[in-house]
Amino acid sequence: MKRIGKIMETIIYDETDKITEDMTGWIEDLLNVAAKKLSVEKNAEVSITVVSNEKIREINREYRDKDKVTDVISFAIEDDEDDVLKEFDMEGITIPRDLGDIFISYDKAVEQAEEYGHSVERELGFLMVHGFLHLNGYDHMTDEDEKRMFALQEEILKEYGLKR
């Protein structure tokens, strides 16, 4: 797997106790590869929260009005170009640019890894990159947007070395 210098801070919360210290390392590396690919400026940050199916269903119901389990949900801090909060310095205190939060169902990742015939790590990586792209303005509402987003997703995963 590709090692890259740290571009942004990745904060990982694990509500499932399934994410090992080794996994934390490659998750940070993968998202830094994605950040470099998207030219995300240094000193940005993103948070990843790994949850159960029950928790992601609750989040999906509360924030998206969809009462079902999903694999990944992203909440971008900067949904509108006018709302972009760039890094700023307040009397010597540097505040990082917060890209947003990504919630991933570990249970759903395991289910999908089995369904698609690849590792749980590959599925988690796919979901993390997918969520990260959403935080950076990518979407898949049209066929054209979906092709562009999924191609970039695969490019990042391949560049990092996380293959099917």
NORDAVEN-V436698 format. One record per helix or strand. SS is the DSSP state (2 for helix, 1 for strand). FROM is the first residue (numbers start at 1). TO is the last residue. If there is no record, write none. Layout:
BEGIN
ss from to
SS FROM TO
SS FROM TO
END
This chain:
BEGIN
ss from to
1 8 14
2 21 37
1 44 51
2 53 64
1 72 76
2 81 83
1 88 90
1 93 95
1 97 105
2 106 116
2 120 135
2 143 160
END
